[in-house]
Amino acid sequence: MSKVLDLVNKFNNGEWDDISDVFGGDVKRFYSYVKRAGFLNYFDLDSIHYEDERFVNELMLYRLQNDPSYLNEIVQGFLSDVEIRGDGYYLMLSDLSELSDFFKDNQYSREYNDRDIVKNVLDEDWWEPYSDTVYDVYKDIVEELNEKNMKLLAERVLELVGNQELSLDDYKSELFRDMSDDDGRFIITESNVMSVVEDEDSMNSLFKGDLNDLMNSFRWLGDEAYNQAYNDEVYSEVFDELSTYFEGKHSWVENKNGLKTVYIPYIKIKNIKSDIENFLNSFAGYEDTLFEYGDYSSMLRHYMGDSDDFLRIRVPDYPDNRKVVENINDGLPDRLYY
């Protein structure tokens, strides 16, 4: 046994060239020899990294493939952004938009930049890539309202311009002419307000007058609904693509620091052992080791960069109109009172 330990110590001290002939110059044969003797744990990675780091990745890979318990040793010793839980390994993020680093940075191409789009979608600040999406308030907003919201709109119209004399001099439509007296006066009441909101000409006339603020509020509602639908569609695409390396969506973990409470996002890593093995295999014999890339995110990004295997997304030109309409109806009750 002392002979094996002597060889391991020489290897730790960077003296592989002095002992390599014994194993035909094959370092894996040496690892197997040490493993059979039960002395794998006597390799000193710190010394090997300092003396001859070309062997670091090969040795870590060999140990990982031959000793299941070594996975946790790597995680705890090198991957500072990974938390080991009973059901697996979780990546701790500084913020959710950090996940954008795993996507292609193609800023110099004619295409959209995947990484920037993902960062914008995942960022805590609301992303509004589109504006002026409403061309016709009545057609784009009012005609898309469900029955419940049409009744709410009618109630709001009554509150703003109902039960008071209005004039055809200010508001013109066929319906208003039918409602007016000989002096061109008419009143919007509970009995006729639904006819008013269902009439495009009448509502457009009111939008130009006393309902101008409501019209602007509807324009904002349309932009919000459009951007939310677009964000949701891209968000779904992002996490579909992230499923290559991660399971499910992220979760937030509360962390108290004195009087301050912060919420840290975590996401479950799908197969951390495979990810580590890919890194170690790709850079076997090189100086790119986990000593230089000491966390999971850096390790994975470096592997992706070397293999040009960053994640990609397909960005829609327009969001699904059904989702836009759904968002309009969800947001209308609040927007009636802005």
C-alpha positions in Angstrom: 0.0 0.0 0.0 2.9 2.4 0.8 4.0 2.0 -2.8 0.6 3.2 -4.1 0.6 6.1 -1.8 4.1 7.0 -2.9 3.0 7.0 -6.5 0.0 9.2 -5.6 2.2 11.6 -3.8 4.5 11.9 -6.7 1.6 12.5 -9.0 0.2 15.2 -6.6 3.6 16.9 -6.7 3.6 17.1 -10.5 6.0 14.1 -11.1 3.8 12.2 -13.6 6.6 12.1 -16.2 8.8 10.3 -13.7 6.2 7.5 -13.1 4.3 7.4 -16.4 6.5 4.6 -17.9 5.2 2.2 -15.3 1.7 2.7 -16.8 2.7 2.9 -20.4 2.1 6.7 -20.4 -1.6 6.1 -19.8 -2.8 8.2 -16.9 -6.2 6.4 -16.9 -4.4 3.1 -16.2 -2.7 4.9 -13.2 -6.1 6.1 -11.9 -7.5 2.5 -12.2 -4.5 1.2 -10.3 -5.1 3.7 -7.5 -8.8 2.9 -7.5 -8.3 -0.8 -7.1 -6.0 -0.1 -4.2 -8.7 2.0 -2.6 -6.8 5.3 -2.6 -8.7 7.6 -4.9 -9.4 9.9 -2.1 -5.7 10.6 -1.6 -5.4 12.6 -4.8 -4.9 16.2 -3.9 -6.6 18.4 -6.5 -5.2 21.6 -5.1 -1.6 20.4 -5.5 -2.3 18.9 -8.9 -3.9 22.1 -10.1 -0.9 24.0 -8.9 1.8 21.6 -10.2 0.2 20.3 -13.5 -3.4 21.4 -14.1 -3.7 19.5 -17.4 -4.7 16.4 -15.3 -7.3 18.1 -13.2 -10.3 17.6 -15.4 -9.4 14.0 -16.4 -9.0 13.0 -12.8 -12.2 14.7 -11.7 -14.1 13.0 -14.5 -12.6 9.6 -13.6 -13.6 10.0 -10.0 -17.1 11.3 -10.9 -17.7 8.3 -13.1 -16.4 5.8 -10.6 -17.6 7.2 -7.3 -21.2 8.5 -7.1 -20.6 10.3 -3.8 -18.0 12.5 -5.5 -20.7 14.5 -7.2 -21.6 16.3 -4.0 -18.0 16.8 -3.2 -17.6 18.7 -6.5 -20.8 20.7 -6.0 -19.9 21.7 -2.4 -16.3 22.4 -3.3 -16.6 24.2 -6.6 -20.2 25.2 -7.5 -21.0 28.0 -5.1 -24.3 28.9 -6.7 -25.8 25.4 -6.3 -27.9 24.3 -3.3 -28.3 20.6 -2.6 -31.8 19.6 -1.5 -33.4 16.3 -0.8 -35.0 16.2 -4.2 -32.0 17.5 -6.3 -29.8 20.4 -7.1 -31.0 24.0 -7.4 -29.3 26.9 -9.1 -29.4 30.1 -7.0 -29.7 33.2 -9.1 -28.8 36.8 -8.3 -32.0 37.7 -10.2 -34.2 35.8 -12.7 -32.8 37.7 -15.7 -29.4 36.0 -15.1 -30.9 33.0 -17.0 -30.5 35.1 -20.2 -26.8 34.4 -20.0 -27.5 30.8 -21.3 -29.0 32.2 -24.5 -27.2 33.2 -27.7 -25.7 36.6 -27.8 -26.1 37.4 -31.5 -26.0 41.1 -31.3 -23.9 41.5 -34.4 -26.3 39.5 -36.7 -29.3 40.8 -38.5 -31.6 38.7 -36.3 -33.0 39.8 -33.0 -30.7 39.3 -30.1 -31.9 36.2 -28.1 -30.0 37.1 -25.0 -31.4 40.7 -24.8 -34.9 39.6 -25.4 -34.7 36.9 -22.7 -33.2 39.4 -20.3 -36.0 41.9 -21.0 -38.7 39.3 -20.5 -37.3 38.0 -17.3 -36.2 41.3 -15.8 -38.2 42.6 -12.8 -39.0 45.8 -14.7 -42.0 45.7 -17.0 -40.9 45.4 -20.6 -43.0 47.3 -23.2 -41.6 46.6 -26.7 -44.7 47.9 -28.4 -46.6 51.1 -28.3 -49.5 52.7 -30.2 -51.1 49.3 -30.8 -54.6 50.7 -30.7 -55.6 52.2 -34.1 -59.4 52.4 -33.4 -60.5 52.5 -29.8 -64.0 51.3 -30.5 -63.1 48.5 -32.9 -59.9 47.4 -31.0 -61.2 47.7 -27.5 -65.0 48.2 -27.1 -66.0 45.6 -29.7 -63.7 43.0 -28.0 -65.4 43.4 -24.6 -67.4 40.5 -23.1 -71.0 41.0 -21.9 -70.0 41.6 -18.3 -67.5 44.3 -19.3 -69.9 46.0 -21.7 -72.3 46.4 -18.8 -69.4 47.9 -16.7 -68.6 50.3 -19.5 -72.3 51.3 -19.7 -72.3 52.0 -16.0 -69.1 54.1 -16.3 -70.6 56.1 -19.2 -73.6 56.8 -17.1 -71.4 58.1 -14.3 -69.4 60.4 -16.6 -72.1 61.8 -19.0 -75.4 60.2 -18.0 -78.5 61.9 -16.7 -77.5 65.4 -18.0 -78.5 67.3 -21.1 -76.2 66.9 -24.0 -76.4 68.7 -27.3 -76.2 67.6 -31.0 -73.9 70.6 -31.4 -71.3 68.7 -29.4 -72.1 65.1 -30.1 -73.4 63.8 -33.4 -74.6 60.4 -34.4 -77.8 58.9 -35.9 -78.6 57.4 -32.6 -78.2 60.7 -30.7 -80.5 62.4 -33.3 -83.1 59.8 -32.7 -82.8 60.4 -28.9 -82.9 64.2 -29.1 -85.8 66.7 -28.7 -86.7 69.5 -31.1 -84.0 71.6 -29.6 -81.3 69.0 -30.3 -81.0 68.0 -26.7 -80.7 64.4 -25.5 -80.0 62.6 -22.2 -78.2 59.3 -21.8 -80.1 57.3 -19.2 -80.1 53.8 -17.7 -82.7 52.7 -20.3 -80.7 53.8 -23.4 -77.0 53.7 -22.3 -76.5 50.2 -23.6 -77.7 51.3 -27.0 -75.1 54.1 -26.8 -72.2 51.9 -25.9 -73.1 49.4 -28.6 -73.2 52.2 -31.3 -69.8 52.9 -32.8 -70.6 56.4 -34.1 -72.1 57.5 -30.8 -69.2 56.3 -28.7 -66.6 57.8 -31.1 -68.4 61.1 -30.8 -68.3 60.9 -26.9 -64.6 59.8 -27.0 -63.8 63.1 -28.8 -65.5 65.0 -26.0 -66.2 64.2 -22.3 -65.0 60.7 -22.7 -61.6 61.7 -24.0 -59.8 60.6 -20.8 -61.6 57.3 -21.0 -60.5 56.9 -24.6 -56.8 57.5 -23.6 -57.2 55.0 -20.8 -58.4 52.4 -23.3 -55.4 53.1 -25.5 -53.1 52.4 -22.6 -55.2 49.3 -21.8 -54.7 48.1 -25.4 -50.9 48.6 -25.2 -50.7 46.8 -21.9 -52.8 43.9 -23.2 -50.7 43.6 -26.3 -47.4 43.7 -24.5 -48.5 41.3 -21.8 -49.6 38.8 -24.4 -46.2 39.2 -26.2 -44.3 38.9 -22.9 -46.2 35.8 -21.9 -45.6 34.1 -25.3 -41.9 34.8 -25.2 -41.7 33.8 -21.5 -43.3 30.5 -22.3 -40.8 30.0 -25.2 -37.9 30.9 -22.9 -38.8 28.3 -20.3 -39.5 25.6 -22.9 -35.9 26.2 -24.1 -34.5 26.3 -20.6 -35.9 22.8 -20.0 -32.8 21.5 -21.8 -31.0 22.1 -18.5 -33.6 22.9 -15.9 -36.8 21.4 -14.6 -40.0 23.5 -14.4 -40.2 27.2 -13.5 -38.3 29.0 -10.8 -39.3 29.4 -7.2 -38.6 32.2 -4.8 -37.0 31.7 -1.4 -37.4 34.3 1.3 -34.1 35.5 2.9 -34.1 37.8 5.9 -31.1 40.0 6.4 -31.7 42.0 9.6 -34.9 44.1 8.9 -34.6 43.6 5.2 -36.3 40.7 3.4 -35.3 39.7 -0.1 -36.6 36.9 -2.4 -34.0 34.8 -4.2 -34.9 32.9 -7.3 -34.0 29.2 -7.6 -34.4 26.8 -10.4 -33.9 23.0 -10.3 -31.1 21.7 -12.4 -32.2 18.7 -14.6 -28.9 16.7 -14.7 -26.0 18.4 -13.0 -23.8 15.2 -13.2 -24.1 15.2 -17.0 -23.4 18.9 -17.2 -20.2 18.6 -15.1 -19.1 15.5 -17.1 -19.6 17.5 -20.4 -17.5 20.3 -19.1 -14.7 18.0 -17.8 -14.8 16.0 -21.1 -14.6 19.1 -23.3 -11.6 20.5 -21.5 -9.7 17.4 -20.6 -6.0 18.1 -20.8 -6.6 21.9 -20.8 -6.3 24.6 -18.2 -10.0 25.4 -18.2 -10.9 23.8 -14.9 -13.5 24.4 -12.2 -10.8 26.2 -10.3 -11.2 29.0 -12.9 -15.0 28.5 -13.4 -16.1 28.0 -9.8 -19.8 28.1 -10.1 -22.4 26.2 -12.2 -23.5 29.3 -14.3 -19.9 30.1 -15.3 -19.1 26.4 -16.0 -22.2 26.0 -18.2 -21.7 29.3 -20.1 -18.1 28.4 -20.8 -19.1 24.9 -22.1 -21.8 26.5 -24.2 -19.4 29.0 -25.6 -16.8 26.4 -26.5 -19.4 24.2 -28.3 -21.4 27.2 -29.6 -24.4 25.5 -28.1 -26.1 28.5 -26.4 -29.9 28.2 -26.2 -32.1 29.9 -28.9 -35.7 31.1 -28.9 -38.2 31.7 -31.7 -39.7 35.2 -31.2 -43.2 35.7 -32.6 -43.8 38.7 -34.9 -47.2 39.3 -33.1 -48.8 37.9 -30.0 -51.8 35.7 -30.2 -54.8 38.0 -30.6 -57.0 35.7 -28.4 -54.6 36.4 -25.6 -54.7 40.1 -26.3 -58.5 40.1 -26.1 -58.4 38.1 -22.9 -56.0 40.6 -21.3 -58.2 43.5 -22.4 -61.2 42.0 -20.7 -59.1 41.2 -17.6 -57.8 44.7 -17.3 -60.8 46.7 -18.2 -62.5 47.0 -14.8 -59.5 48.8 -13.4 -58.9 51.0 -16.5 -62.5 52.4 -16.4 -61.4 54.4 -13.3 -57.9 55.6 -14.2 
